[in-house]
Structures are given as C-alpha cells and as structure tokens.
Amino acid sequence: MSSVPAFKRLPRAVREQQMLDAAVKVFSRRGFHAASMDEIAEDAGISKPMVYAYLGTKEELFVACLHREGTRMMQAIAGAAAPDLAADERLWRGLKAFFGFVGAHRDGWAVLYRQARGEQPFAGELATMRARLVEVVAGMLDHALRAEGREIAAIDLEVVAYALVGASESLADWLADHPEAEPEKTATRMMNVAWLGAAQLLHGVTWRPPAD
C-alpha cells in the first residue's frame, strides 16, 4: 500500500490564494530578503516548483502580495463610505474600514507598510497605492464640500488628504503592534485628532503665524 499522501485537487484561484496567504505570513515575519520560497511552499502545503509555476519569482510573488493586500484595503474603504453621507460620517466610516482592515490583516499591513517601503521596486508600487488612497480621501472631501456649495483650492484639498492619510498610516502601524486595541475605537480617536482641525480648514478657518 502506498504511503504517498493524496492531495485534493483545488481550483487554481483557490490554490493561488493559499500561496498568497502563506507568502504574506512569511514576508511579514522574515522580510523580503530573509524569506525563502521553501518556507512559503511549506507553509502553503505545496511544492516549491508549484509556487514558481503559479506566481513566478520571489519578487513577483511579493508584488502579487502587495497588490492583493492593497486591493483588499482599497475595496474595504471604498465600500464603506457611501457618497450620500455627511462629510464627517463618510470619513469616519472610511477610517473604520481602514483600521478594521489593519486589525484583521496585521500580516498584510506589515507587508504593505513596513516591508515594502524601503525596497525597490516595491516602494514604487506602494507609492502608487498610497497616491490612489489620497485621491479617494480628497474626492470624499471635495464631494462633501460641493454638496454644501463650497470649494477650496486644489492644493489645500490635497494637503488635507495627505495629512489625514499620513496620520492614519502612523496610527495604523501602532494598531498593528497592539492586538488588544479595538479598530473602531482607533478610528474614533483618529477622527477626534484629525477631523476637528480638518473641518475648520475645509470651512475656511485657518491659523496664521504672528507678524514679526
């Protein structure tokens, strides 16, 4: 009687997700350079040649992980912020979805925010995703202002969007290291820190330095 284990044949798409799950876990733990395809294959329960056949080289696999995690994050944010909501509630729901993603996918966040930033060409991929996120936030704010019959200069809108995204990323990195913290409460804290100032600016209230 054969002792060779029988493996259930799975659809290609399902198998690829298993490989990406394993790769995200290993990359988040080891980093790109220290991670090995052997470990990824072992974690996925498949052979290393199959990983190469499905998803290519280690670099291509890392990029595939970035794209999947980035797409999941963007879809969560876009799906939460309905366009007919008030500006503050729309932003809060987007933040809640964002921090909810980080809380549920801490390994994915580590790959996106920590592992990719200092490595080329991955930093370029991350910058592209971040620019899309800034566009989404700026679009949300612009839509809310236009609904109130107001407009602000494009550069001011962009600056507010970059500030909100940057602050949210820093707080999300804190959340990733604090599993006891609740994502929804973190989103509310972010609103209290950022929105009060942003709301004033978007409505034309600005601080100016004192005259010399």
C-alpha positions, 0 to 999 in steps of 0.5 A: 500500500502506498504511503504517498499522501493524496492531495485534493485537487483545488481550483487554481484561484483557490490554490493561488490564494493559499500561496498568497496567504502563506507568502504574506505570513512569511514576508511579514515575519522574515522580510523580503530578503530573509524569506525563502520560497521553501518556507512559503511552499511549506507553509502553503502545503505545496511544492516549491516548483508549484509556487514558481509555476503559479506566481513566478519569482520571489519578487513577483510573488511579493508584488502579487502580495502587495497588490492583493493586500492593497486591493483588499484595503482599497475595496474595504474603504471604498465600500464603506463610505457611501457618497450620500453621507455627511462629510464627517460620517463618510470619513469616519466610516472610511477610517473604520474600514481602514483600521478594521482592515489593519486589525484583521490583516496585521500580516498584510499591513506589515507587508504593505507598510513596513516591508515594502517601503524601503525596497525597490521596486516595491516602494514604487508600487506602494507609492502608487497605492498610497497616491490612489488612497489620497485621491479617494480621501480628497474626492470624499472631501471635495464631494462633501464640500460641493454638496454644501456649495463650497470649494477650496483650492486644489492644493489645500484639498490635497494637503488635507488628504495627505495629512489625514492619510499620513496620520492614519498610516502612523496610527495604523502601524501602532494598531498593528503592534497592539492586538488588544486595541479595538479598530473602531475605537482607533478610528474614533480617536483618529477622527477626534485628532484629525477631523476637528482641525480638518473641518475648520480648514475645509470651512475656511478657518485657518491659523496664521503665524504672528507678524514679526 
